[in-house]
Amino acid sequence: MKKIFSPTISLAMAMIVIATAGCQKGDLLSNPNAASESSTVPVSLILNHITYSMYVGGGVTDNRPSAVNEIAWDLPFIWSQYHISNYQYYRGNNFYNWSNSATEYDMLKYAVLMEKQANTQYGATPNVYSALSKFFKAYSFIWLTQRVGDIPTTEAGNVANLTPSYNSQHDVYKISLALLDTANTLMNNLGAANANTLVAGDIYGLTNLQWQKVINTYKLRVLISLSKRAVDNADLNIPQQFATIFNTPATYPVLAANTDNVKFVYNDAFNRYPIWSRGWNPYNSYSNIGKTFLDITTATNDPRTFIAATPAPIQLTTGGKTINDFTAYVGADINLDLATLNTNSLNGQYSFANYSRYYASSFGANAEPYIIIGYPELCFNIAEAINLGWVTGASAATWYNNGIKASLSAYGLTQGQSFTIGDASGAKLGTVAIDINAFLANPTVVYKGDNTNGRAQILTQKYVAFFENSGWEAFYNWRRTGVPAFSQGGSGIGTSTGLIPRRWQYPQDEINYNGTNYTKAITTQFAGKDDLTKDTWLTK
């Protein structure tokens, strides 16, 4: 498929490629191994491409320009303050110095192609590919709009229009929510007899029913992300749509357990664990676990401390602490400059990543699979909706605890488990006993009720559950709610104000090829300046 449609960033350029893919010039001979635009291509091949793009995020090549992969241990997880570089040469810097956004137009382009091929090959026959094309269109629109603001939507993907106009962010969400609802309807049309059929071309190995659960679970993610707009945009029916999905599971099934998760499983032949594919495996000592994360887990005796981190060496050597003492695990502050971080790290002041879990195997043999859309997040989203009053007759405390337990399970933790603790090089320091019951009984963890404090607990535990998974979701939740309080204001942030940006600038190719509509969009939203410090409609 890579020979048929070249990956591209710009929406306008994507449409040019689609329109001209079958053309030849002069005396060039047609490639007998490449399909033309009018060829019939198995939809499973197209879906295979899209589902991998869903994992990588913003495109499908590891080194595309102006883009950031959404894989574990990459930049989104520095910017969500889970791990922090202390040495630029080997692990980069921690600066929030982004500018132009990447896009998910690759996903949109292939979703359009999949829909076209599904219509050609199946006609009016109910099929999973038509439904998934709607889902992936919505996914690509939301992926970009939450980064930049207004984007082309209604005219996006139309090869007859190379300068598509922009829709307001409000309308992008309205259109995308409708697409997701249509996708669910089409999945229902497949019938119960096809529920357990595996979807050909899907790299995640999900059935028709599981994909339907993913669609509705993702819609709940989108709806909760709109919480700041739930009151002043009645036409979107945000609380009502959430309640409808929750209250009618026969029509809108959602993930029921971790076994339904969209998760990427690594292998040594083709998809190595990110630390190895990036060449970072010798350099655990040049990165530390972040203070924002460890301050939360150590304060509550959270056993996920052990899966993530080593004890800070100085806490053992001169502090007199043992490996089962949560105060021995100390995070690095992203506010600090690299020189200070490096000095402190060399002095043994910070925890490193769990080497045996994340660094020892080229295919992540000891690591958890990478979750893209998962059951723990769903539980916390439902708990937050109940806390906000969107859903009645249900217990936020139950869903909150379900989310914590599902997260612990996803990391492979069980009550009474003997867990090995190592140092930065993987050398064994001893074992600790995992005590989930004590953690859940911690007064700071016990749900405080359907109030502001309870909501903060839900959001905090969702942040912990996002450790090195789910792409940008931890950052987006912080931007929406301020929970947990990210460290900022210091020189280590790398911006002129020391503050974290609120958005990205528009993709450079949009500026180059769709300049008139781009100019209109930034004039309407940001008084003519493509300003990273301004909130869009979504988070104002």
Buried (B, 14 or more C-beta within 10 A) or exposed (E): BEEBBEBBBBBBBBBBBBEEBBEEEEEEEEEEEEBEBEEEBEBBBBBBBBBBBBBBBBBBBEEBEBBBBBBBBBBBBBBBBBBBBBBBEBBBBBBBEBEBBBBBBBBBBBBBBBBBBBBEBBEEEBBBBBBBBBBBBBBBBBBBBBBBBBBBBEBBBEBEEBBBBBBBBBBBBBBBBEBBBBBBEBBBEBEEEBBEEEBEBBBBEBBBBBBBBBBBBBBBBBBBBBBBBBEEBEEBBBBEBBBBBBEEEEEBBBBBEBEBBBBBEBEEEEBBBBBBBBEBBEBBBBBBBBBBBBBBBBBBBBBBBBBBBBBBBBBBEEBEBBBBBBEBBBBBBBBBBBEBBBEBBEEBBBBBBBBBBBBBBBBBEBBBBBBBBBBBBBBBBBBBBBBBEBBEEBBBBBBBBBBBBBBBBBBBBEBEBEBBBBBBEBEEBEBBEBBBEBBBEEEEBEBBEBEEEBBBBBBBBBBBBBBBBBBBBBBBBBBBBEBBEBBBEBEBBBBEEBBBBBBBBBBBBBBEBBEEBBEEBBEEBBEEEBBBBBBBBBBE
